[in-house]
Amino acid sequence: MRKVLKNGYGVLAIVALSMAVVLAIVFLVALIVGGGAGTTLSEFGGTLAEWSIYIAALAMVPGLIYVYVTREHSLTSRKKEPAAES
């Protein structure tokens, strides 16, 4: 179960990050092109931004479940001992 949660979070996070990179490129091209084409690209970028936010929020679900299942997170102050992967 831990591996499924970790992989699910990883895939969704990579997809959201990739969409953010594409979004930055779309807005940059829209800024360079300008005019009607730039407006159209910006509107597409807005739609892409909404989907990216939804996917990033969805990625948090398996991430949070993983934190509660393992009872550890990246800000844990105690010394981490190597554990066997399940």
N, CA, C and O atoms as CSV, one atom per row, in Angstrom:
chain,resi,resn,atom,element,x,y,z
A,1,MET,N,N,0.821,-1.186,0.000
A,1,MET,CA,C,0.000,0.000,0.000
A,1,MET,C,C,0.872,1.260,0.000
A,1,MET,O,O,0.558,2.247,-0.666
A,2,ARG,N,N,1.972,1.210,0.758
A,2,ARG,CA,C,2.859,2.366,0.816
A,2,ARG,C,C,3.447,2.679,-0.552
A,2,ARG,O,O,3.551,3.839,-0.949
A,3,LYS,N,N,3.831,1.626,-1.264
A,3,LYS,CA,C,4.437,1.822,-2.583
A,3,LYS,C,C,3.422,2.419,-3.564
A,3,LYS,O,O,3.770,3.284,-4.368
A,4,VAL,N,N,2.174,1.961,-3.497
A,4,VAL,CA,C,1.119,2.479,-4.377
A,4,VAL,C,C,0.881,3.957,-4.077
A,4,VAL,O,O,0.749,4.759,-5.001
A,5,LEU,N,N,0.822,4.325,-2.796
A,5,LEU,CA,C,0.614,5.725,-2.416
A,5,LEU,C,C,1.776,6.598,-2.878
A,5,LEU,O,O,1.576,7.692,-3.407
A,6,LYS,N,N,2.997,6.097,-2.670
A,6,LYS,CA,C,4.176,6.855,-3.060
A,6,LYS,C,C,4.229,7.050,-4.578
A,6,LYS,O,O,4.504,8.150,-5.058
A,7,ASN,N,N,3.965,5.983,-5.324
A,7,ASN,CA,C,3.983,6.071,-6.789
A,7,ASN,C,C,2.840,6.942,-7.307
A,7,ASN,O,O,3.029,7.717,-8.244
A,8,GLY,N,N,1.662,6.822,-6.708
A,8,GLY,CA,C,0.526,7.648,-7.113
A,8,GLY,C,C,0.808,9.119,-6.908
A,8,GLY,O,O,0.516,9.946,-7.772
A,9,TYR,N,N,1.379,9.441,-5.756
A,9,TYR,CA,C,1.743,10.832,-5.492
A,9,TYR,C,C,2.792,11.303,-6.490
A,9,TYR,O,O,2.688,12.403,-7.032
A,10,GLY,N,N,3.788,10.483,-6.729
A,10,GLY,CA,C,4.869,10.857,-7.638
A,10,GLY,C,C,4.383,11.125,-9.046
A,10,GLY,O,O,4.779,12.114,-9.665
A,11,VAL,N,N,3.529,10.256,-9.558
A,11,VAL,CA,C,3.014,10.427,-10.919
A,11,VAL,C,C,2.184,11.709,-11.024
A,11,VAL,O,O,2.367,12.498,-11.951
A,12,LEU,N,N,1.284,11.910,-10.081
A,12,LEU,CA,C,0.437,13.107,-10.124
A,12,LEU,C,C,1.252,14.383,-9.946
A,12,LEU,O,O,0.963,15.396,-10.584
A,13,ALA,N,N,2.254,14.342,-9.096
A,13,ALA,CA,C,3.093,15.522,-8.889
A,13,ALA,C,C,3.904,15.841,-10.147
A,13,ALA,O,O,4.051,17.010,-10.504
A,14,ILE,N,N,4.425,14.830,-10.812
A,14,ILE,CA,C,5.184,15.041,-12.057
A,14,ILE,C,C,4.274,15.602,-13.142
A,14,ILE,O,O,4.678,16.491,-13.892
A,15,VAL,N,N,3.057,15.094,-13.231
A,15,VAL,CA,C,2.114,15.603,-14.239
A,15,VAL,C,C,1.803,17.074,-13.966
A,15,VAL,O,O,1.795,17.886,-14.891
A,16,ALA,N,N,1.549,17.421,-12.707
A,16,ALA,CA,C,1.244,18.816,-12.359
A,16,ALA,C,C,2.443,19.720,-12.635
A,16,ALA,O,O,2.280,20.833,-13.137
A,17,LEU,N,N,3.637,19.252,-12.313
A,17,LEU,CA,C,4.835,20.041,-12.566
A,17,LEU,C,C,5.070,20.223,-14.061
A,17,LEU,O,O,5.441,21.311,-14.502
A,18,SER,N,N,4.859,19.182,-14.830
A,18,SER,CA,C,5.009,19.269,-16.284
A,18,SER,C,C,4.009,20.253,-16.880
A,18,SER,O,O,4.343,21.027,-17.777
A,19,MET,N,N,2.798,20.214,-16.378
A,19,MET,CA,C,1.787,21.158,-16.861
A,19,MET,C,C,2.173,22.595,-16.514
A,19,MET,O,O,1.903,23.509,-17.294
A,20,ALA,N,N,2.791,22.804,-15.373
A,20,ALA,CA,C,3.233,24.144,-14.989
A,20,ALA,C,C,4.334,24.648,-15.916
A,20,ALA,O,O,4.370,25.831,-16.255
A,21,VAL,N,N,5.224,23.761,-16.324
A,21,VAL,CA,C,6.282,24.148,-17.265
A,21,VAL,C,C,5.667,24.520,-18.612
A,21,VAL,O,O,6.028,25.535,-19.208
A,22,VAL,N,N,4.740,23.698,-19.084
A,22,VAL,CA,C,4.052,24.003,-20.347
A,22,VAL,C,C,3.305,25.329,-20.226
A,22,VAL,O,O,3.297,26.126,-21.164
A,23,LEU,N,N,2.689,25.563,-19.090
A,23,LEU,CA,C,1.960,26.808,-18.859
A,23,LEU,C,C,2.889,28.018,-18.946
A,23,LEU,O,O,2.536,29.032,-19.549
A,24,ALA,N,N,4.060,27.913,-18.353
A,24,ALA,CA,C,5.026,29.015,-18.416
A,24,ALA,C,C,5.438,29.287,-19.863
A,24,ALA,O,O,5.566,30.443,-20.266
A,25,ILE,N,N,5.642,28.236,-20.635
A,25,ILE,CA,C,6.013,28.398,-22.047
A,25,ILE,C,C,4.867,29.031,-22.825
A,25,ILE,O,O,5.097,29.907,-23.659
A,26,VAL,N,N,3.638,28.600,-22.564
A,26,VAL,CA,C,2.469,29.162,-23.262
A,26,VAL,C,C,2.351,30.652,-22.975
A,26,VAL,O,O,2.130,31.436,-23.898
A,27,PHE,N,N,2.493,31.065,-21.707
A,27,PHE,CA,C,2.394,32.486,-21.380
A,27,PHE,C,C,3.554,33.290,-21.968
A,27,PHE,O,O,3.363,34.434,-22.380
A,28,LEU,N,N,4.734,32.716,-22.012
A,28,LEU,CA,C,5.871,33.400,-22.608
A,28,LEU,C,C,5.652,33.615,-24.107
A,28,LEU,O,O,5.906,34.701,-24.627
A,29,VAL,N,N,5.181,32.579,-24.793
A,29,VAL,CA,C,4.886,32.698,-26.221
A,29,VAL,C,C,3.758,33.707,-26.442
A,29,VAL,O,O,3.814,34.503,-27.380
A,30,ALA,N,N,2.747,33.680,-25.594
A,30,ALA,CA,C,1.639,34.636,-25.717
A,30,ALA,C,C,2.131,36.066,-25.547
A,30,ALA,O,O,1.662,36.975,-26.233
A,31,LEU,N,N,3.066,36.263,-24.642
A,31,LEU,CA,C,3.621,37.593,-24.424
A,31,LEU,C,C,4.420,38.061,-25.644
A,31,LEU,O,O,4.360,39.229,-26.026
A,32,ILE,N,N,5.158,37.145,-26.241
A,32,ILE,CA,C,5.967,37.487,-27.414
A,32,ILE,C,C,5.080,37.741,-28.630
A,32,ILE,O,O,5.284,38.714,-29.356
A,33,VAL,N,N,4.096,36.867,-28.853
A,33,VAL,CA,C,3.232,36.978,-30.031
A,33,VAL,C,C,2.318,38.192,-29.928
A,33,VAL,O,O,2.213,38.974,-30.872
A,34,GLY,N,N,1.665,38.349,-28.798
A,34,GLY,CA,C,0.770,39.487,-28.595
A,34,GLY,C,C,-0.470,39.439,-29.469
A,34,GLY,O,O,-0.687,38.465,-30.188
A,35,GLY,N,N,-1.276,40.475,-29.411
A,35,GLY,CA,C,-2.468,40.583,-30.243
A,35,GLY,C,C,-3.505,39.516,-29.960
A,35,GLY,O,O,-3.617,39.005,-28.845
A,36,GLY,N,N,-4.266,39.189,-31.005
A,36,GLY,CA,C,-5.335,38.203,-30.885
A,36,GLY,C,C,-4.811,36.804,-30.596
A,36,GLY,O,O,-5.398,36.063,-29.808
A,37,ALA,N,N,-3.707,36.450,-31.238
A,37,ALA,CA,C,-3.125,35.120,-31.002
A,37,ALA,C,C,-2.630,35.003,-29.564
A,37,ALA,O,O,-2.774,33.955,-28.935
A,38,GLY,N,N,-2.044,36.085,-29.045
A,38,GLY,CA,C,-1.578,36.086,-27.655
A,38,GLY,C,C,-2.725,35.963,-26.670
A,38,GLY,O,O,-2.612,35.297,-25.641
A,39,THR,N,N,-3.839,36.620,-27.004
A,39,THR,CA,C,-5.036,36.526,-26.158
A,39,THR,C,C,-5.558,35.097,-26.124
A,39,THR,O,O,-5.901,34.569,-25.066
A,40,THR,N,N,-5.611,34.480,-27.304
A,40,THR,CA,C,-6.082,33.092,-27.385
A,40,THR,C,C,-5.169,32.163,-26.599
A,40,THR,O,O,-5.644,31.285,-25.878
A,41,LEU,N,N,-3.862,32.351,-26.736
A,41,LEU,CA,C,-2.916,31.515,-25.983
A,41,LEU,C,C,-3.059,31.747,-24.474
A,41,LEU,O,O,-2.971,30.802,-23.689
A,42,SER,N,N,-3.276,32.990,-24.072
A,42,SER,CA,C,-3.450,33.290,-22.649
A,42,SER,C,C,-4.706,32.635,-22.083
A,42,SER,O,O,-4.702,32.147,-20.953
A,43,GLU,N,N,-5.781,32.627,-22.871
A,43,GLU,CA,C,-7.006,31.958,-22.422
A,43,GLU,C,C,-6.780,30.455,-22.284
A,43,GLU,O,O,-7.251,29.834,-21.331
A,44,PHE,N,N,-6.063,29.880,-23.236
A,44,PHE,CA,C,-5.714,28.466,-23.130
A,44,PHE,C,C,-4.852,28.229,-21.892
A,44,PHE,O,O,-5.025,27.235,-21.187
A,45,GLY,N,N,-3.918,29.153,-21.632
A,45,GLY,CA,C,-3.074,29.044,-20.442
A,45,GLY,C,C,-3.876,29.086,-19.154
A,45,GLY,O,O,-3.558,28.385,-18.193
A,46,GLY,N,N,-4.925,29.914,-19.133
A,46,GLY,CA,C,-5.785,29.965,-17.953
A,46,GLY,C,C,-6.479,28.647,-17.691
A,46,GLY,O,O,-6.578,28.196,-16.550
A,47,THR,N,N,-6.964,28.027,-18.770
A,47,THR,CA,C,-7.598,26.711,-18.640
A,47,THR,C,C,-6.582,25.667,-18.179
A,47,THR,O,O,-6.882,24.829,-17.329
A,48,LEU,N,N,-5.386,25.727,-18.744
A,48,LEU,CA,C,-4.327,24.795,-18.363
A,48,LEU,C,C,-3.933,24.993,-16.900
A,48,LEU,O,O,-3.647,24.024,-16.197
A,49,ALA,N,N,-3.917,26.234,-16.446
A,49,ALA,CA,C,-3.584,26.525,-15.048
A,49,ALA,C,C,-4.615,25.916,-14.097
A,49,ALA,O,O,-4.255,25.368,-13.055
A,50,GLU,N,N,-5.892,26.011,-14.457
A,50,GLU,CA,C,-6.938,25.409,-13.620
A,50,GLU,C,C,-6.723,23.903,-13.491
A,50,GLU,O,O,-6.776,23.352,-12.391
A,51,TRP,N,N,-6.481,23.244,-14.622
A,51,TRP,CA,C,-6.271,21.796,-14.594
A,51,TRP,C,C,-5.016,21.433,-13.804
A,51,TRP,O,O,-5.003,20.432,-13.088
A,52,SER,N,N,-3.976,22.226,-13.927
A,52,SER,CA,C,-2.743,21.972,-13.184
A,52,SER,C,C,-2.981,22.068,-11.681
A,52,SER,O,O,-2.465,21.258,-10.911
A,53,ILE,N,N,-3.760,23.055,-11.272
A,53,ILE,CA,C,-4.078,23.221,-9.849
A,53,ILE,C,C,-4.908,22.046,-9.345
A,53,ILE,O,O,-4.673,21.545,-8.245
A,54,TYR,N,N,-5.880,21.603,-10.144
A,54,TYR,CA,C,-6.699,20.453,-9.747
A,54,TYR,C,C,-5.848,19.196,-9.577
A,54,TYR,O,O,-6.019,18.449,-8.614
A,55,ILE,N,N,-4.945,18.971,-10.504
A,55,ILE,CA,C,-4.100,17.770,-10.434
A,55,ILE,C,C,-3.136,17.864,-9.255
A,55,ILE,O,O,-2.889,16.863,-8.581
A,56,ALA,N,N,-2.591,19.046,-8.997
A,56,ALA,CA,C,-1.700,19.213,-7.848
A,56,ALA,C,C,-2.450,18.970,-6.539
A,56,ALA,O,O,-1.917,18.355,-5.615
A,57,ALA,N,N,-3.688,19.455,-6.467
A,57,ALA,CA,C,-4.494,19.213,-5.268
A,57,ALA,C,C,-4.819,17.728,-5.131
A,57,ALA,O,O,-4.822,17.188,-4.024
A,58,LEU,N,N,-5.089,17.077,-6.250
A,58,LEU,CA,C,-5.360,15.647,-6.222
A,58,LEU,C,C,-4.123,14.862,-5.803
A,58,LEU,O,O,-4.244,13.818,-5.162
A,59,ALA,N,N,-2.945,15.345,-6.153
A,59,ALA,CA,C,-1.705,14.673,-5.768
A,59,ALA,C,C,-1.503,14.699,-4.259
A,59,ALA,O,O,-0.834,13.824,-3.709
A,60,MET,N,N,-2.070,15.687,-3.589
A,60,MET,CA,C,-1.904,15.790,-2.147
A,60,MET,C,C,-2.622,14.662,-1.398
A,60,MET,O,O,-2.225,14.306,-0.288
A,61,VAL,N,N,-3.667,14.104,-1.993
A,61,VAL,CA,C,-4.437,13.056,-1.308
A,61,VAL,C,C,-3.575,11.836,-0.997
A,61,VAL,O,O,-3.463,11.468,0.172
A,62,PRO,N,N,-2.951,11.184,-2.006
A,62,PRO,CA,C,-2.109,10.040,-1.646
A,62,PRO,C,C,-0.895,10.460,-0.817
A,62,PRO,O,O,-0.408,9.677,-0.002
A,63,GLY,N,N,-0.401,11.683,-1.014
A,63,GLY,CA,C,0.722,12.155,-0.213
A,63,GLY,C,C,0.369,12.265,1.266
A,63,GLY,O,O,1.139,11.843,2.128
A,64,LEU,N,N,-0.788,12.828,1.551
A,64,LEU,CA,C,-1.222,12.953,2.949
A,64,LEU,C,C,-1.528,11.590,3.568
A,64,LEU,O,O,-1.188,11.340,4.725
A,65,ILE,N,N,-2.162,10.721,2.806
A,65,ILE,CA,C,-2.446,9.377,3.319
A,65,ILE,C,C,-1.146,8.657,3.643
A,65,ILE,O,O,-1.048,7.966,4.657
A,66,TYR,N,N,-0.136,8.821,2.770
A,66,TYR,CA,C,1.177,8.201,3.009
A,66,TYR,C,C,1.789,8.719,4.308
A,66,TYR,O,O,2.342,7.940,5.084
A,67,VAL,N,N,1.694,10.023,4.551
A,67,VAL,CA,C,2.244,10.600,5.778
A,67,VAL,C,C,1.548,10.002,7.003
A,67,VAL,O,O,2.211,9.674,7.987
A,68,TYR,N,N,0.227,9.856,6.954
A,68,TYR,CA,C,-0.498,9.302,8.103
A,68,TYR,C,C,-0.249,7.804,8.272
A,68,TYR,O,O,-0.198,7.314,9.401
A,69,VAL,N,N,-0.093,7.076,7.179
A,69,VAL,CA,C,0.154,5.637,7.269
A,69,VAL,C,C,1.540,5.363,7.844
A,69,VAL,O,O,1.689,4.500,8.710
A,70,THR,N,N,2.557,6.088,7.371
A,70,THR,CA,C,3.931,5.852,7.825
A,70,THR,C,C,4.276,6.597,9.103
A,70,THR,O,O,5.274,6.291,9.756
A,71,ARG,N,N,3.450,7.578,9.461
A,71,ARG,CA,C,3.669,8.410,10.657
A,71,ARG,C,C,5.003,9.153,10.614
A,71,ARG,O,O,5.636,9.368,11.648
A,72,GLU,N,N,5.418,9.538,9.427
A,72,GLU,CA,C,6.624,10.348,9.285
A,72,GLU,C,C,6.457,11.283,8.097
A,72,GLU,O,O,5.668,11.026,7.187
A,73,HIS,N,N,7.200,12.347,8.123
A,73,HIS,CA,C,7.165,13.299,7.018
A,73,HIS,C,C,8.535,13.934,6.899
A,73,HIS,O,O,9.426,13.654,7.701
A,74,SER,N,N,8.705,14.780,5.911
A,74,SER,CA,C,10.025,15.353,5.629
A,74,SER,C,C,10.514,16.287,6.732
A,74,SER,O,O,11.711,16.567,6.798
A,75,LEU,N,N,9.644,16.772,7.585
A,75,LEU,CA,C,10.049,17.681,8.651
A,75,LEU,C,C,10.187,16.989,10.001
A,75,LEU,O,O,10.214,17.654,11.036
A,76,THR,N,N,10.274,15.662,10.001
A,76,THR,CA,C,10.446,14.913,11.239
A,76,THR,C,C,11.799,15.252,11.846
A,76,THR,O,O,12.814,15.241,11.149
A,77,SER,N,N,11.820,15.552,13.144
A,77,SER,CA,C,13.068,15.968,13.790
A,77,SER,C,C,13.885,14.803,14.333
A,77,SER,O,O,15.080,14.959,14.583
A,78,ARG,N,N,13.282,13.666,14.517
A,78,ARG,CA,C,14.044,12.540,15.064
A,78,ARG,C,C,14.897,11.897,13.967
A,78,ARG,O,O,14.643,12.063,12.774
A,79,LYS,N,N,15.910,11.163,14.410
A,79,LYS,CA,C,16.834,10.516,13.476
A,79,LYS,C,C,16.108,9.385,12.735
A,79,LYS,O,O,15.411,8.567,13.336
A,80,LYS,N,N,16.294,9.369,11.444
A,80,LYS,CA,C,15.602,8.387,10.608
A,80,LYS,C,C,16.453,7.124,10.503
A,80,LYS,O,O,17.637,7.188,10.172
A,81,GLU,N,N,15.842,5.980,10.786
A,81,GLU,CA,C,16.525,4.707,10.662
A,81,GLU,C,C,16.117,4.068,9.340
A,81,GLU,O,O,14.964,4.180,8.923
A,82,PRO,N,N,17.060,3.397,8.681
A,82,PRO,CA,C,16.693,2.744,7.416
A,82,PRO,C,C,15.623,1.675,7.654
A,82,PRO,O,O,15.755,0.827,8.537
A,83,ALA,N,N,14.580,1.735,6.859
A,83,ALA,CA,C,13.471,0.782,6.987
A,83,ALA,C,C,13.363,-0.017,5.706
A,83,ALA,O,O,13.720,0.458,4.628
A,84,ALA,N,N,12.871,-1.225,5.833
A,84,ALA,CA,C,12.648,-2.071,4.668
A,84,ALA,C,C,11.432,-1.587,3.912
A,84,ALA,O,O,10.396,-1.312,4.518
A,85,GLU,N,N,11.539,-1.479,2.590
A,85,GLU,CA,C,10.395,-1.069,1.756
A,85,GLU,C,C,9.363,-2.182,1.702
A,85,GLU,O,O,9.703,-3.359,1.579
A,86,SER,N,N,8.100,-1.795,1.796
A,86,SER,CA,C,7.016,-2.787,1.721
A,86,SER,C,C,6.456,-2.822,0.332
A,86,SER,O,O,5.535,-3.591,0.057
